[in-house]
Amino acid sequence: MKLYYAAPSPFARKVHVTLIETGLIDQCEMVPTIATPLQTDAGPIAQNPLGKVPVLEVNDRPSIYDSRVICRYLDDRAGGGLYPAAPEIWDTLVLEATADGILEAAVLMVYEGRVRAPDKQSEAWIATQWAKVARSLDVLEQRWMGHLNGKLDAGQIGIGCALGYLDFRHAEREWRAARPSLARWFEAFSERPSMQETVPKDP
């Protein structure tokens, strides 16, 4: 297997963590690449017509893209148990979707500041995206701590990577405020070797 990824990407981090947790990391070549709204290397475009990373190149089938699809594929290939059987699977998938929603909003905030000219940037747009993040974090604190403290699954990996991205790009917003249970969980989850080995960084 070959994974095209960008080091700062939280979506790529989810896949990287999953590779480690499923024991497949030694079977995958990691290919660092550039992928932004304005520039994408040729490698990812050849594997994913959307030009997004991460994208997983495999030998026996067309390339796989979208981080949730890749993680599901890797777990199935390894028999990792990160996606449990029904009815538990629905909680895992909802938590995974919540993590991706947090990431999408947080990434859009970064792009608003980096891609748009200063006179075109919208503070209202940024505030709306952060409101999505804040509401989601509040729900995690109020409703999902039992699940997060349970057996490792894809939902936990997604939330861990989402919170790590908030620290990476939006630390000044202090997401831990008024969310002590979530903060304690993340502190412990961040000690996992898979999280320690995949801390996001700029190229």
C-alpha positions in Angstrom: 0.0 0.0 0.0 1.0 3.6 -0.5 -0.5 6.5 1.4 -0.3 10.0 0.0 -0.6 12.5 2.8 0.2 16.0 4.0 1.8 16.3 7.4 -0.4 19.0 8.8 -3.7 17.3 7.6 -5.8 16.0 10.5 -7.6 13.7 8.0 -4.3 12.1 7.1 -3.4 11.8 10.7 -6.6 9.8 11.3 -5.4 7.3 8.7 -1.8 7.3 10.0 -3.1 6.5 13.5 -5.3 3.8 12.2 -2.4 2.2 10.3 -0.5 2.1 13.6 -3.4 0.8 15.7 -4.2 -1.9 13.2 -0.6 -3.0 12.8 -0.5 -2.2 9.1 2.0 0.6 9.2 4.9 -1.6 8.0 2.9 -2.6 5.0 2.3 1.0 3.8 4.7 3.4 2.2 4.1 7.0 3.4 4.4 9.5 0.6 4.4 13.2 1.8 2.8 15.5 -0.6 1.3 19.0 -1.0 -2.5 19.4 -1.1 -4.1 22.8 -0.5 -7.2 24.4 -2.1 -4.9 26.1 -4.6 -2.2 23.5 -5.2 -2.0 19.7 -5.3 0.8 17.5 -6.3 0.4 15.2 -9.3 0.5 12.0 -7.3 -2.7 12.5 -5.4 -4.5 13.8 -8.5 -3.6 10.7 -10.3 -5.1 8.6 -7.5 -8.0 10.8 -6.6 -9.8 13.0 -9.1 -10.8 15.4 -6.3 -7.1 16.1 -5.7 -7.5 15.6 -1.9 -5.4 13.8 0.6 -5.2 11.3 2.2 -5.5 8.8 -0.6 -4.5 5.1 -0.4 -3.0 3.4 -3.4 -3.5 -0.4 -3.3 -2.5 -3.1 -5.7 -5.6 -5.1 -6.1 -8.3 -2.4 -6.6 -8.8 1.2 -7.4 -7.3 3.7 -5.0 -9.3 4.5 -1.9 -10.0 8.1 -0.7 -11.8 10.0 1.9 -10.3 9.4 5.3 -13.4 7.6 6.7 -13.4 5.2 3.8 -9.7 4.5 4.1 -9.9 3.9 7.9 -12.8 1.5 7.3 -10.8 -0.4 4.6 -7.7 -0.7 6.8 -9.7 -1.9 9.8 -11.5 -4.5 7.6 -8.2 -5.6 6.1 -6.5 -6.0 9.5 -9.6 -7.3 11.4 -8.8 -4.5 13.9 -12.3 -4.2 15.5 -12.3 -0.4 15.3 -15.8 -0.6 13.7 -17.9 -2.8 16.0 -21.0 -4.8 15.0 -24.5 -3.3 15.3 -25.9 -1.7 17.3 -22.7 -0.3 18.7 -21.5 0.6 15.2 -24.0 3.5 15.0 -22.5 5.3 17.9 -19.0 4.8 16.5 -20.1 6.2 13.1 -21.9 9.2 14.6 -18.8 10.0 16.7 -16.6 9.6 13.7 -18.9 11.9 11.7 -18.8 14.5 14.6 -15.0 14.4 14.5 -15.0 15.0 10.8 -17.5 17.9 11.1 -15.3 19.5 13.7 -12.3 19.1 11.4 -14.1 20.5 8.4 -15.1 23.6 10.2 -11.7 24.1 11.8 -9.9 23.6 8.4 -12.3 26.1 6.7 -11.3 28.7 9.4 -7.7 28.2 8.5 -8.3 28.5 4.8 -10.4 31.7 5.3 -7.3 33.3 6.7 -4.7 31.9 4.4 -6.5 31.7 1.0 -8.7 34.8 0.9 -7.3 38.2 0.6 -7.6 40.2 3.8 -10.4 42.4 2.5 -12.4 39.4 1.4 -12.2 37.5 4.7 -15.4 37.2 6.7 -15.4 37.3 10.5 -19.0 36.1 10.5 -18.0 33.1 8.5 -15.2 32.3 10.9 -17.5 32.7 13.9 -20.1 30.4 12.3 -17.5 27.7 11.8 -16.2 28.0 15.3 -19.8 27.8 16.6 -20.1 24.4 15.0 -16.9 23.3 16.7 -18.0 24.6 20.1 -21.4 23.0 19.9 -19.9 19.7 19.0 -17.4 19.9 21.8 -20.1 20.7 24.3 -22.1 17.6 23.1 -19.0 15.4 23.5 -18.6 16.7 27.1 -22.3 16.2 27.9 -23.2 13.0 26.1 -20.2 11.0 24.8 -17.7 10.6 27.6 -18.8 7.1 28.4 -18.1 6.0 24.8 -14.8 7.9 24.7 -13.7 6.1 27.8 -14.6 2.7 26.4 -12.9 0.3 24.0 -10.8 1.9 21.3 -12.8 2.5 18.1 -12.7 4.7 15.0 -14.8 7.3 16.7 -12.2 7.8 19.5 -9.4 8.1 16.9 -11.4 10.7 15.0 -12.1 12.8 18.1 -8.5 12.5 19.3 -7.2 13.8 15.9 -9.8 16.6 15.9 -8.8 17.9 19.3 -5.2 17.6 18.4 -5.9 19.8 15.3 -7.6 22.4 17.5 -4.4 22.6 19.6 -2.3 22.8 16.4 -4.2 25.5 14.6 -6.6 27.1 17.1 -5.0 26.9 20.5 -5.8 30.5 21.3 -9.5 29.6 21.4 -8.9 27.4 24.5 -11.3 24.6 23.7 -10.7 23.0 27.1 -12.5 25.8 28.9 -15.7 24.4 30.6 -15.0 20.9 29.2 -12.9 19.3 31.9 -13.9 15.7 31.2 -13.1 16.0 27.5 -9.8 17.6 28.3 -8.8 14.8 30.7 -9.8 12.2 28.2 -7.7 13.9 25.5 -4.7 14.2 27.8 -4.7 10.4 28.4 -5.5 9.5 24.8 -2.7 11.7 23.5 -0.2 9.4 25.4 -1.0 6.5 23.0 2.1 5.7 20.9 0.0 6.1 17.7 -0.8 9.7 18.8 2.7 10.5 19.9 4.1 9.4 16.5 1.7 11.4 14.5 1.7 14.9 16.1 0.8 17.4 13.4 3.5 19.7 12.1 4.1 22.1 9.2 6.4 21.0 6.4 
